[in-house]
Amino acid sequence: GSAYVQLQWSSSSIRKQVISPLQLYHPLHISGSPFPVVISPGAADYPYTDFVDVLGKDRTNTVAGEQTHFIIQAKDSTGNNKVHNGDSQGDHQSPEEQFTVDIIGDGIDTQGPYSGNVEYIGSGQYRVEYILNKAGKYTVHVKTGGTDIYCGLGEQNKCSPFDLTVKPGPTVPSLSEAGSVLPATSSPAGEDSHMVEVRAGERGLIQLQAKDAYGNNQDVGGDDFLVKFASRADDNVQYRGNVMDGDDGTYEISYSIPLAGEYDVYIGLDEKPVQSFDTLTIIHNDVHAQST
């Protein structure tokens, strides 16, 4: 039949009892154990590679002519942050090969697409820098291995490509443009007549388009333009133009000069002229016979 053996022990301080299994089995570390194990992230992959938020920076907006940057955090296929550059962990051999950044203008007359300059900055992060001079809408593709990154959001909601808006830079007076509001047939002097010749006492109109250093039309107002008409015959005779802000980068200048003669026209911003104008001539109005 069935049989068993029971081991017991006792001492002066322990009464007779069955020996605990804990006293029968006692594991020992082998030589060199324990030892540390480091789990390193795998190769950078598109599903989880993400952008790093930078205080005061919005990667979807910038200004024409300004150096702009954003930061990429490389992550492996399970979402672990990479802590070294790609070369150290079997990825591509350079930051430019690890990530590519293409910036494409949406309906903008540019020589693009443009490429962002990719530089490894440590801790698995890459800094992307670029400068765009043409204002407008762009689409930015950030790719690794030829595929847009997802930022852990899945293919339907992936973070690349993303929309980029480039706003005009500060207004530059010398590049801003002025022209006549009325068509050529509305006045005897023809095209741009209200900048060349107008009748005494009549209302003249000049349209002004503010531009930045790269020739982009401003799309907001707020510039404090000054307009003056100075008589060449008498330095003491000056007239001011009335400037109406269109709040869209355009300004309408109206004026009315009662005295015939030649006038120097000054349109300026921050004591800098918009452009050089020919002399404005104010001609005598039509003479009417005296009524009886």
PASEBA-1860 file (N, C-alpha, C; in nm, 3 decimals):
! residues 292
1> GSAYVQLQ> 0.081/-0.117/0.000/0.000/0.000/0.000/0.086/0.124/0.000 ~ 0.023/0.239/0.019/0.092/0.367/0.019/0.176/0.382/0.145 ~ 0.288/0.448/0.129/0.375/0.472/0.244/0.432/0.613/0.233 ~ 0.476/0.668/0.345/0.539/0.800/0.343/0.638/0.809/0.456 ~ 0.725/0.904/0.444/0.827/0.929/0.547/0.807/1.071/0.597 ~ 0.812/1.091/0.722/0.796/1.222/0.783/0.920/1.253/0.867 ~ 0.986/1.368/0.831/1.105/1.408/0.904/1.066/1.512/1.008 ~ 1.114/1.489/1.129/1.086/1.581/1.238/1.215/1.620/1.307
9> WSSSSIRK> 1.211/1.734/1.377/1.324/1.773/1.460/1.276/1.840/1.586 ~ 1.370/1.848/1.682/1.340/1.913/1.809/1.471/1.957/1.872 ~ 1.460/2.050/1.964/1.577/2.098/2.038/1.528/2.145/2.173 ~ 1.622/2.204/2.247/1.584/2.252/2.380/1.486/2.369/2.373 ~ 1.486/2.436/2.257/1.395/2.549/2.243/1.282/2.523/2.144 ~ 1.290/2.413/2.069/1.187/2.380/1.970/1.133/2.242/2.004 ~ 1.002/2.235/2.022/0.943/2.105/2.047/0.943/2.024/1.918 ~ 0.923/1.900/1.930/0.928/1.809/1.817/0.822/1.846/1.715
17> QVISPLQL> 0.866/1.865/1.588/0.775/1.907/1.483/0.832/1.868/1.349 ~ 0.741/1.870/1.248/0.781/1.837/1.111/0.873/1.948/1.059 ~ 0.980/1.909/0.994/1.075/2.005/0.939/1.008/2.080/0.823 ~ 1.016/2.214/0.825/0.957/2.295/0.718/1.034/2.275/0.588 ~ 0.959/2.271/0.473/1.029/2.258/0.344/1.128/2.371/0.319 ~ 1.103/2.492/0.380/1.196/2.604/0.362/1.335/2.572/0.414 ~ 1.341/2.478/0.508/1.470/2.440/0.564/1.538/2.329/0.483 ~ 1.461/2.270/0.391/1.517/2.160/0.314/1.575/2.208/0.181
25> YHPLHISG> 1.522/2.329/0.128/1.567/2.381/-0.002/1.619/2.522/0.018 ~ 1.741/2.546/-0.023/1.805/2.677/-0.003/1.881/2.715/-0.129 ~ 1.822/2.804/-0.217/1.889/2.838/-0.343/2.010/2.927/-0.318 ~ 2.110/2.912/-0.402/2.231/2.993/-0.397/2.258/3.052/-0.535 ~ 2.301/3.181/-0.539/2.338/3.243/-0.666/2.462/3.176/-0.723 ~ 2.461/3.163/-0.856/2.582/3.114/-0.921/2.685/3.226/-0.923 ~ 2.804/3.194/-0.962/2.911/3.294/-0.968/2.874/3.405/-1.066 ~ 2.884/3.531/-1.020/2.851/3.646/-1.103/2.706/3.688/-1.097
33> SPFPVVIS> 2.625/3.613/-1.020/2.484/3.646/-1.005/2.461/3.705/-0.866 ~ 2.375/3.811/-0.855/2.295/3.873/-0.963/2.378/3.969/-1.048 ~ 2.327/4.001/-1.164/2.396/4.094/-1.254/2.291/4.185/-1.319 ~ 2.329/4.310/-1.354/2.231/4.404/-1.411/2.201/4.371/-1.557 ~ 2.079/4.402/-1.598/2.035/4.385/-1.737/1.979/4.519/-1.786 ~ 2.027/4.569/-1.899/1.979/4.693/-1.957/1.896/4.662/-2.081 ~ 1.770/4.709/-2.081/1.683/4.691/-2.197/1.688/4.820/-2.279 ~ 1.748/4.818/-2.397/1.761/4.936/-2.482/1.645/4.943/-2.581
41> PGAADYPY> 1.602/5.066/-2.616/1.498/5.079/-2.719/1.547/5.021/-2.851 ~ 1.452/4.978/-2.933/1.486/4.928/-3.064/1.507/5.042/-3.163 ~ 1.511/5.009/-3.290/1.531/5.110/-3.393/1.413/5.206/-3.397 ~ 1.442/5.331/-3.437/1.335/5.431/-3.447/1.231/5.385/-3.549 ~ 1.106/5.408/-3.516/1.000/5.364/-3.604/0.890/5.471/-3.608 ~ 0.814/5.473/-3.717/0.717/5.580/-3.740/0.591/5.575/-3.651 ~ 0.545/5.457/-3.602/0.417/5.460/-3.529/0.416/5.546/-3.403 ~ 0.530/5.554/-3.332/0.530/5.625/-3.203/0.622/5.746/-3.199
49> TDFVDVLG> 0.712/5.760/-3.297/0.798/5.879/-3.299/0.710/6.004/-3.296 ~ 0.751/6.102/-3.214/0.661/6.213/-3.178/0.735/6.346/-3.185 ~ 0.659/6.455/-3.168/0.716/6.589/-3.156/0.731/6.625/-3.009 ~ 0.830/6.708/-2.979/0.852/6.757/-2.844/0.797/6.899/-2.835 ~ 0.710/6.924/-2.738/0.656/7.058/-2.718/0.767/7.151/-2.671 ~ 0.780/7.266/-2.737/0.880/7.366/-2.702/0.807/7.490/-2.651 ~ 0.843/7.535/-2.532/0.776/7.648/-2.470/0.781/7.771/-2.560 ~ 0.665/7.829/-2.587/0.658/7.950/-2.668/0.668/7.927/-2.817
57> KDRTNTVA> 0.673/7.800/-2.860/0.684/7.769/-3.002/0.559/7.694/-3.050 ~ 0.515/7.729/-3.170/0.403/7.662/-3.235/0.450/7.618/-3.372 ~ 0.468/7.488/-3.389/0.527/7.440/-3.515/0.435/7.461/-3.635 ~ 0.308/7.500/-3.612/0.214/7.519/-3.722/0.210/7.664/-3.771 ~ 0.286/7.754/-3.707/0.287/7.895/-3.747/0.429/7.950/-3.740 ~ 0.464/8.034/-3.837/0.593/8.102/-3.834/0.581/8.231/-3.913 ~ 0.691/8.306/-3.922/0.694/8.436/-3.990/0.797/8.429/-4.102 ~ 0.764/8.488/-4.215/0.853/8.486/-4.331/0.990/8.543/-4.295
65> GEQTHFII> 1.095/8.472/-4.334/1.232/8.518/-4.312/1.290/8.484/-4.176 ~ 1.209/8.430/-4.084/1.259/8.395/-3.952/1.302/8.249/-3.948 ~ 1.415/8.225/-3.881/1.459/8.086/-3.864/1.364/8.017/-3.766 ~ 1.312/7.904/-3.806/1.213/7.831/-3.728/1.264/7.691/-3.701 ~ 1.224/7.633/-3.586/1.266/7.496/-3.557/1.158/7.422/-3.480 ~ 1.162/7.291/-3.490/1.084/7.204/-3.402/1.170/7.082/-3.370 ~ 1.128/7.003/-3.271/1.210/6.892/-3.222/1.132/6.761/-3.235 ~ 1.201/6.658/-3.283/1.144/6.524/-3.297/1.201/6.434/-3.188
73> QAKDSTGN> 1.115/6.358/-3.121/1.161/6.255/-3.027/1.147/6.120/-3.094 ~ 1.262/6.056/-3.124/1.259/5.925/-3.186/1.215/5.819/-3.085 ~ 1.126/5.730/-3.129/1.077/5.621/-3.044/1.080/5.490/-3.123 ~ 1.092/5.379/-3.049/1.094/5.250/-3.118/0.952/5.201/-3.143 ~ 0.939/5.079/-3.194/0.809/5.028/-3.238/0.713/5.000/-3.124 ~ 0.762/5.003/-2.999/0.673/4.982/-2.885/0.655/5.109/-2.802 ~ 0.706/5.222/-2.852/0.683/5.350/-2.786/0.791/5.392/-2.688 ~ 0.903/5.320/-2.681/1.012/5.360/-2.592/1.091/5.475/-2.655
81> NKVHNGDS> 1.123/5.576/-2.574/1.207/5.685/-2.622/1.347/5.633/-2.654 ~ 1.396/5.667/-2.771/1.535/5.637/-2.801/1.624/5.729/-2.718 ~ 1.737/5.680/-2.676/1.826/5.760/-2.592/1.960/5.786/-2.659 ~ 1.981/5.731/-2.776/2.104/5.753/-2.851/2.067/5.789/-2.994 ~ 2.168/5.831/-3.070/2.141/5.860/-3.210/2.126/5.730/-3.289 ~ 2.074/5.741/-3.409/2.042/5.624/-3.488/2.163/5.537/-3.517 ~ 2.279/5.596/-3.538/2.398/5.522/-3.575/2.439/5.423/-3.468 ~ 2.411/5.457/-3.341/2.456/5.372/-3.231/2.367/5.251/-3.211
89> QGDHQSPE> 2.250/5.248/-3.275/2.158/5.138/-3.251/2.110/5.074/-3.381 ~ 2.195/5.077/-3.481/2.165/5.004/-3.602/2.066/5.071/-3.695 ~ 2.039/5.201/-3.675/1.950/5.272/-3.766/2.033/5.327/-3.882 ~ 1.978/5.428/-3.950/2.051/5.489/-4.060/2.178/5.556/-4.008 ~ 2.264/5.593/-4.100/2.397/5.638/-4.062/2.408/5.787/-4.034 ~ 2.302/5.866/-4.053/2.310/6.009/-4.028/2.171/6.061/-3.995 ~ 2.163/6.177/-3.924/2.032/6.234/-3.893/1.949/6.261/-4.018 ~ 2.015/6.306/-4.128/1.942/6.337/-4.249/1.878/6.211/-4.309
97> EQFTVDII> 1.940/6.094/-4.286/1.883/5.970/-4.336/1.783/5.913/-4.237 ~ 1.804/5.940/-4.108/1.711/5.893/-4.006/1.574/5.957/-4.022 ~ 1.572/6.089/-4.043/1.447/6.163/-4.063/1.462/6.255/-4.184 ~ 1.355/6.266/-4.262/1.350/6.362/-4.371/1.231/6.454/-4.348 ~ 1.249/6.583/-4.377/1.143/6.682/-4.357/1.126/6.759/-4.488 ~ 1.010/6.743/-4.551/0.979/6.812/-4.676/0.866/6.912/-4.651 ~ 0.886/7.036/-4.700/0.789/7.144/-4.680/0.739/7.186/-4.818 ~ 0.609/7.169/-4.841/0.551/7.189/-4.974/0.449/7.303/-4.968
105> GDGIDTQG> 0.466/7.403/-5.055/0.373/7.515/-5.061/0.240/7.474/-5.123 ~ 0.131/7.519/-5.062/-0.003/7.489/-5.113/-0.050/7.603/-5.203 ~ -0.033/7.586/-5.335/-0.075/7.688/-5.429/0.008/7.814/-5.423 ~ 0.132/7.805/-5.373/0.220/7.920/-5.360/0.326/7.913/-5.470 ~ 0.355/8.026/-5.530/0.457/8.032/-5.635/0.595/8.031/-5.571 ~ 0.644/7.911/-5.544/0.776/7.895/-5.481/0.860/7.802/-5.567 ~ 0.987/7.789/-5.530/1.078/7.698/-5.598/1.091/7.568/-5.519 ~ 0.999/7.541/-5.427/1.001/7.424/-5.341/0.982/7.295/-5.420
113> PYSGNVEY> 0.968/7.180/-5.348/0.958/7.178/-5.201/1.090/7.208/-5.131 ~ 1.076/7.251/-5.005/1.193/7.282/-4.924/1.220/7.164/-4.831 ~ 1.343/7.154/-4.787/1.381/7.048/-4.693/1.431/7.112/-4.564 ~ 1.385/7.059/-4.451/1.435/7.105/-4.323/1.571/7.044/-4.293 ~ 1.656/7.118/-4.224/1.787/7.069/-4.184/1.773/6.992/-4.054 ~ 1.807/6.863/-4.055/1.789/6.774/-3.939/1.922/6.755/-3.868 ~ 1.923/6.781/-3.736/2.045/6.769/-3.657/2.016/6.692/-3.528 ~ 2.100/6.591/-3.499/2.084/6.516/-3.374/2.135/6.600/-3.257
121> IGSGQYRV> 2.052/6.615/-3.149/2.089/6.699/-3.036/2.103/6.622/-2.906 ~ 2.084/6.489/-2.908/2.102/6.409/-2.788/1.972/6.352/-2.736 ~ 1.986/6.244/-2.656/1.871/6.179/-2.590/1.765/6.134/-2.690 ~ 1.808/6.094/-2.808/1.713/6.047/-2.908/1.632/6.156/-2.974 ~ 1.674/6.282/-2.958/1.599/6.394/-3.014/1.673/6.457/-3.131 ~ 1.593/6.508/-3.227/1.646/6.568/-3.348/1.584/6.707/-3.365 ~ 1.667/6.806/-3.394/1.621/6.943/-3.416/1.611/6.968/-3.566 ~ 1.497/7.020/-3.609/1.472/7.050/-3.751/1.464/7.201/-3.766
129> EYILNKAG> 1.547/7.260/-3.852/1.547/7.403/-3.875/1.517/7.433/-4.022 ~ 1.447/7.547/-4.044/1.419/7.591/-4.180/1.387/7.740/-4.178 ~ 1.396/7.803/-4.297/1.356/7.942/-4.318/1.275/7.948/-4.446 ~ 1.156/8.006/-4.438/1.071/8.025/-4.555/1.047/8.174/-4.575 ~ 1.068/8.222/-4.697/1.054/8.365/-4.726/0.920/8.402/-4.787 ~ 0.848/8.303/-4.837/0.720/8.330/-4.903/0.606/8.301/-4.806 ~ 0.523/8.401/-4.780/0.408/8.383/-4.692/0.302/8.298/-4.760 ~ 0.227/8.222/-4.678/0.120/8.139/-4.733/0.103/8.011/-4.653
137> KYTVHVKT> 0.033/7.915/-4.714/0.004/7.787/-4.651/0.099/7.679/-4.705 ~ 0.147/7.596/-4.614/0.238/7.488/-4.650/0.192/7.358/-4.583 ~ 0.243/7.247/-4.638/0.224/7.115/-4.577/0.361/7.058/-4.544 ~ 0.378/7.011/-4.419/0.508/6.962/-4.372/0.501/6.811/-4.350 ~ 0.588/6.737/-4.420/0.597/6.592/-4.404/0.723/6.559/-4.323 ~ 0.704/6.488/-4.211/0.816/6.438/-4.130/0.814/6.287/-4.142 ~ 0.920/6.231/-4.202/0.920/6.088/-4.232/1.043/6.019/-4.174 ~ 1.026/5.892/-4.141/1.139/5.805/-4.109/1.119/5.677/-4.188
145> GGTDIYCG> 1.223/5.634/-4.257/1.211/5.517/-4.343/1.112/5.537/-4.456 ~ 1.089/5.665/-4.494/0.999/5.695/-4.604/0.852/5.701/-4.567 ~ 0.819/5.688/-4.437/0.679/5.690/-4.392/0.658/5.804/-4.295 ~ 0.546/5.877/-4.311/0.513/5.984/-4.217/0.497/5.928/-4.076 ~ 0.546/6.003/-3.976/0.535/5.958/-3.838/0.390/5.971/-3.789 ~ 0.354/5.886/-3.690/0.216/5.880/-3.641/0.198/5.949/-3.505 ~ 0.306/5.962/-3.426/0.298/6.018/-3.290/0.208/5.934/-3.199 ~ 0.199/5.803/-3.227/0.118/5.716/-3.143/-0.031/5.733/-3.163
153> LGEQNKCS> -0.073/5.803/-3.269/-0.215/5.833/-3.289/-0.281/5.743/-3.392 ~ -0.205/5.652/-3.452/-0.262/5.566/-3.554/-0.263/5.632/-3.690 ~ -0.285/5.552/-3.793/-0.276/5.604/-3.930/-0.382/5.709/-3.960 ~ -0.504/5.692/-3.907/-0.612/5.786/-3.939/-0.589/5.924/-3.878 ~ -0.523/5.930/-3.763/-0.503/6.057/-3.693/-0.356/6.095/-3.683 ~ -0.274/6.045/-3.770/-0.130/6.066/-3.762/-0.095/6.215/-3.764 ~ 0.019/6.248/-3.701/0.058/6.388/-3.683/0.137/6.444/-3.800 ~ 0.172/6.361/-3.896/0.242/6.407/-4.016/0.173/6.348/-4.138
161> PFDLTVKP> 0.148/6.434/-4.239/0.189/6.574/-4.250/0.102/6.665/-4.164 ~ 0.155/6.788/-4.136/0.076/6.888/-4.065/0.079/7.019/-4.143 ~ -0.023/7.103/-4.119/-0.036/7.230/-4.188/0.053/7.336/-4.123 ~ 0.114/7.419/-4.206/0.200/7.528/-4.160/0.155/7.658/-4.226 ~ 0.138/7.762/-4.146/0.105/7.895/-4.197/0.223/7.988/-4.178 ~ 0.268/8.050/-4.286/0.378/8.147/-4.281/0.318/8.286/-4.298 ~ 0.329/8.369/-4.194/0.276/8.504/-4.198/0.381/8.602/-4.251 ~ 0.338/8.715/-4.310/0.435/8.815/-4.354/0.514/8.872/-4.237
169> GPTVPSLS> 0.637/8.917/-4.265/0.719/8.981/-4.163/0.681/9.126/-4.145 ~ 0.761/9.202/-4.069/0.731/9.343/-4.047/0.728/9.421/-4.179 ~ 0.648/9.525/-4.181/0.635/9.608/-4.301/0.764/9.683/-4.330 ~ 0.805/9.681/-4.456/0.922/9.755/-4.502/0.871/9.865/-4.595 ~ 0.884/9.992/-4.555/0.828/10.101/-4.636/0.877/10.103/-4.781 ~ 1.006/10.084/-4.802/1.062/10.097/-4.937/1.010/9.992/-5.034 ~ 0.954/9.881/-4.982/0.901/9.776/-5.068/0.749/9.782/-5.081 ~ 0.686/9.865/-4.999/0.541/9.881/-5.008/0.507/9.958/-5.135
177> EAGSVLPA> 0.386/9.939/-5.185/0.349/9.994/-5.315/0.224/10.081/-5.304 ~ 0.226/10.191/-5.378/0.111/10.281/-5.383/0.067/10.297/-5.528 ~ -0.063/10.310/-5.547/-0.117/10.329/-5.682/-0.252/10.396/-5.674 ~ -0.301/10.443/-5.789/-0.429/10.511/-5.795/-0.543/10.413/-5.772 ~ -0.643/10.457/-5.696/-0.760/10.373/-5.672/-0.850/10.369/-5.795 ~ -0.867/10.484/-5.862/-0.961/10.493/-5.973/-0.900/10.441/-6.102 ~ -0.982/10.386/-6.192/-0.931/10.337/-6.321/-0.880/10.451/-6.407 ~ -0.804/10.419/-6.511/-0.738/10.520/-6.595/-0.837/10.613/-6.664
185> TSSPAGED> -0.957/10.564/-6.692/-1.055/10.645/-6.766/-1.125/10.747/-6.678 ~ -1.101/10.744/-6.546/-1.175/10.831/-6.455/-1.115/10.969/-6.443 ~ -0.996/10.990/-6.498/-0.928/11.117/-6.480/-0.846/11.149/-6.604 ~ -0.824/11.275/-6.636/-0.756/11.310/-6.761/-0.613/11.263/-6.771 ~ -0.547/11.241/-6.660/-0.404/11.204/-6.667/-0.383/11.057/-6.693 ~ -0.488/10.976/-6.691/-0.472/10.835/-6.723/-0.431/10.752/-6.603 ~ -0.356/10.645/-6.630/-0.320/10.548/-6.528/-0.245/10.614/-6.412 ~ -0.283/10.571/-6.287/-0.225/10.625/-6.165/-0.238/10.778/-6.162
193> SHMVEVRA> -0.348/10.830/-6.219/-0.362/10.975/-6.232/-0.361/11.048/-6.100 ~ -0.420/10.989/-5.997/-0.429/11.058/-5.868/-0.294/11.065/-5.797 ~ -0.193/11.002/-5.857/-0.058/11.017/-5.805/0.024/11.110/-5.893 ~ -0.035/11.157/-6.001/0.036/11.243/-6.097/-0.032/11.379/-6.111 ~ -0.164/11.375/-6.129/-0.234/11.500/-6.157/-0.379/11.490/-6.111 ~ -0.430/11.596/-6.051/-0.569/11.602/-6.009/-0.613/11.749/-6.007 ~ -0.741/11.773/-6.021/-0.791/11.910/-6.023/-0.799/11.967/-5.882 ~ -0.778/12.096/-5.871/-0.783/12.164/-5.741/-0.920/12.145/-5.678
201> GERGLIQL> -0.920/12.112/-5.550/-1.043/12.096/-5.475/-1.110/11.961/-5.489 ~ -1.068/11.881/-5.587/-1.128/11.749/-5.603/-1.059/11.649/-5.511 ~ -1.133/11.545/-5.480/-1.081/11.441/-5.389/-0.999/11.340/-5.467 ~ -0.873/11.326/-5.427/-0.786/11.226/-5.487/-0.775/11.104/-5.397 ~ -0.758/10.987/-5.458/-0.748/10.862/-5.383/-0.624/10.784/-5.426 ~ -0.550/10.734/-5.328/-0.432/10.651/-5.354/-0.446/10.524/-5.272 ~ -0.422/10.410/-5.335/-0.427/10.281/-5.266/-0.284/10.240/-5.228 ~ -0.266/10.201/-5.104/-0.134/10.161/-5.055/-0.138/10.016/-5.008
209> QAKDAYGN> -0.045/9.935/-5.058/-0.031/9.796/-5.014/0.099/9.781/-4.936 ~ 0.087/9.749/-4.807/0.206/9.729/-4.724/0.268/9.592/-4.755 ~ 0.402/9.588/-4.760/0.473/9.464/-4.790/0.589/9.446/-4.693 ~ 0.630/9.319/-4.677/0.744/9.292/-4.591/0.874/9.288/-4.672 ~ 0.984/9.247/-4.609/1.115/9.250/-4.674/1.126/9.154/-4.791 ~ 1.033/9.057/-4.801/1.040/8.957/-4.907/0.930/8.977/-5.011 ~ 0.865/9.095/-5.005/0.763/9.127/-5.104/0.628/9.066/-5.076 ~ 0.609/9.007/-4.958/0.479/8.951/-4.923/0.381/9.062/-4.886
217> NQDVGGDD> 0.260/9.054/-4.937/0.157/9.149/-4.899/0.118/9.129/-4.753 ~ 0.116/9.238/-4.677/0.066/9.228/-4.541/-0.082/9.191/-4.544 ~ -0.125/9.113/-4.444/-0.267/9.074/-4.437/-0.335/9.128/-4.312 ~ -0.266/9.215/-4.238/-0.325/9.282/-4.123/-0.286/9.430/-4.128 ~ -0.364/9.512/-4.059/-0.335/9.655/-4.057/-0.251/9.693/-3.936 ~ -0.258/9.822/-3.901/-0.189/9.868/-3.781/-0.066/9.953/-3.807 ~ -0.020/9.963/-3.931/0.095/10.048/-3.961/0.051/10.195/-3.966 ~ 0.130/10.281/-3.906/0.096/10.424/-3.895/0.165/10.502/-4.007
225> FLVKFASR> 0.107/10.498/-4.125/0.164/10.569/-4.240/0.134/10.718/-4.231 ~ 0.230/10.798/-4.275/0.216/10.944/-4.280/0.219/10.989/-4.425 ~ 0.124/11.077/-4.463/0.116/11.125/-4.601/0.115/11.277/-4.599 ~ 0.208/11.340/-4.674/0.217/11.486/-4.681/0.233/11.530/-4.826 ~ 0.176/11.645/-4.856/0.190/11.709/-4.987/0.248/11.849/-4.963 ~ 0.370/11.875/-5.011/0.438/12.001/-4.987/0.452/12.080/-5.116 ~ 0.407/12.206/-5.112/0.413/12.291/-5.230/0.558/12.322/-5.266 ~ 0.590/12.311/-5.394/0.724/12.347/-5.439/0.742/12.498/-5.449
233> ADDNVQYR> 0.631/12.569/-5.462/0.638/12.715/-5.476/0.648/12.785/-5.341 ~ 0.595/12.722/-5.235/0.593/12.785/-5.103/0.613/12.678/-4.998 ~ 0.728/12.683/-4.930/0.758/12.581/-4.830/0.659/12.581/-4.714 ~ 0.590/12.688/-4.695/0.495/12.697/-4.584/0.360/12.633/-4.616 ~ 0.341/12.592/-4.739/0.213/12.532/-4.779/0.228/12.380/-4.782 ~ 0.162/12.317/-4.690/0.164/12.170/-4.683/0.024/12.120/-4.652 ~ -0.007/12.000/-4.702/-0.136/11.937/-4.675/-0.110/11.793/-4.631 ~ -0.198/11.746/-4.544/-0.186/11.608/-4.495/-0.290/11.521/-4.564
241> GNVMDGDD> -0.251/11.400/-4.597/-0.346/11.304/-4.651/-0.413/11.228/-4.538 ~ -0.536/11.187/-4.560/-0.610/11.107/-4.463/-0.591/10.959/-4.495 ~ -0.540/10.882/-4.399/-0.509/10.741/-4.422/-0.616/10.655/-4.354 ~ -0.686/10.574/-4.434/-0.787/10.482/-4.382/-0.730/10.340/-4.384 ~ -0.721/10.278/-4.265/-0.665/10.144/-4.250/-0.771/10.040/-4.287 ~ -0.741/9.957/-4.387/-0.834/9.852/-4.428/-0.827/9.727/-4.343 ~ -0.733/9.724/-4.245/-0.715/9.609/-4.155/-0.680/9.481/-4.229 ~ -0.634/9.491/-4.351/-0.595/9.374/-4.430/-0.463/9.396/-4.503
249> GTYEISYS> -0.386/9.494/-4.455/-0.259/9.526/-4.520/-0.270/9.633/-4.625 ~ -0.394/9.677/-4.656/-0.412/9.784/-4.753/-0.459/9.911/-4.680 ~ -0.427/10.026/-4.741/-0.463/10.155/-4.685/-0.513/10.244/-4.798 ~ -0.620/10.318/-4.772/-0.671/10.412/-4.870/-0.636/10.554/-4.825 ~ -0.565/10.624/-4.911/-0.522/10.761/-4.882/-0.609/10.857/-4.962 ~ -0.675/10.946/-4.893/-0.756/11.048/-4.961/-0.699/11.186/-4.932 ~ -0.715/11.276/-5.029/-0.664/11.412/-5.011/-0.743/11.506/-5.100 ~ -0.740/11.633/-5.064/-0.800/11.738/-5.146/-0.716/11.864/-5.128
257> IPLAGEYD> -0.661/11.914/-5.238/-0.572/12.030/-5.233/-0.637/12.146/-5.309 ~ -0.662/12.259/-5.243/-0.735/12.368/-5.309/-0.651/12.456/-5.400 ~ -0.520/12.459/-5.379/-0.434/12.550/-5.455/-0.363/12.477/-5.567 ~ -0.374/12.531/-5.688/-0.305/12.470/-5.802/-0.155/12.489/-5.789 ~ -0.081/12.397/-5.848/0.064/12.404/-5.844/0.125/12.266/-5.839 ~ 0.257/12.261/-5.820/0.328/12.134/-5.811/0.360/12.104/-5.665 ~ 0.343/11.974/-5.629/0.361/11.934/-5.490/0.450/11.809/-5.483 ~ 0.539/11.809/-5.384/0.616/11.689/-5.354/0.532/11.599/-5.264
265> VYIGLDEK> 0.524/11.471/-5.298/0.442/11.376/-5.223/0.533/11.290/-5.135 ~ 0.497/11.282/-5.007/0.572/11.196/-4.914/0.474/11.098/-4.850 ~ 0.498/10.969/-4.871/0.426/10.862/-4.800/0.530/10.782/-4.726 ~ 0.524/10.779/-4.595/0.629/10.714/-4.519/0.578/10.641/-4.396 ~ 0.666/10.560/-4.341/0.640/10.484/-4.219/0.767/10.486/-4.136 ~ 0.754/10.529/-4.010/0.870/10.537/-3.921/0.982/10.621/-3.983 ~ 0.943/10.731/-4.043/1.034/10.828/-4.104/1.111/10.770/-4.223 ~ 1.059/10.664/-4.283/1.119/10.607/-4.402/1.016/10.609/-4.515
273> PVQSFDTL> 1.055/10.659/-4.633/0.957/10.673/-4.742/0.915/10.539/-4.802 ~ 0.791/10.536/-4.849/0.741/10.417/-4.917/0.812/10.399/-5.049 ~ 0.819/10.504/-5.130/0.888/10.498/-5.259/0.902/10.640/-5.311 ~ 0.979/10.658/-5.416/0.995/10.790/-5.476/0.882/10.817/-5.573 ~ 0.819/10.933/-5.559/0.708/10.970/-5.645/0.749/11.084/-5.737 ~ 0.685/11.084/-5.853/0.695/11.204/-5.936/0.615/11.316/-5.869 ~ 0.640/11.436/-5.914/0.568/11.549/-5.858/0.419/11.540/-5.889 ~ 0.337/11.566/-5.788/0.192/11.572/-5.808/0.156/11.712/-5.855
281> TIIHNDVH> 0.083/11.719/-5.965/0.041/11.848/-6.019/-0.107/11.871/-5.991 ~ -0.136/11.981/-5.926/-0.275/12.019/-5.902/-0.311/12.124/-6.008 ~ -0.405/12.090/-6.094/-0.443/12.181/-6.203/-0.568/12.259/-6.164 ~ -0.586/12.373/-6.232/-0.704/12.454/-6.205/-0.830/12.379/-6.245 ~ -0.933/12.397/-6.166/-1.059/12.334/-6.197/-1.125/12.406/-6.315 ~ -1.228/12.343/-6.368/-1.297/12.404/-6.482/-1.354/12.541/-6.443 ~ -1.341/12.637/-6.535/-1.391/12.772/-6.511/-1.537/12.779/-6.557 ~ -1.622/12.824/-6.470/-1.764/12.838/-6.503/-1.799/12.986/-6.517
289> AQST> -1.883/13.017/-6.612/-1.926/13.155/-6.632/-2.007/13.202/-6.512 ~ -1.988/13.328/-6.476/-2.061/13.383/-6.362/-2.211/13.389/-6.393 ~ -2.287/13.336/-6.299/-2.432/13.337/-6.318/-2.488/13.476/-6.294 ~ -2.595/13.516/-6.363/-2.654/13.649/-6.349/-2.794/13.636/-6.289
END
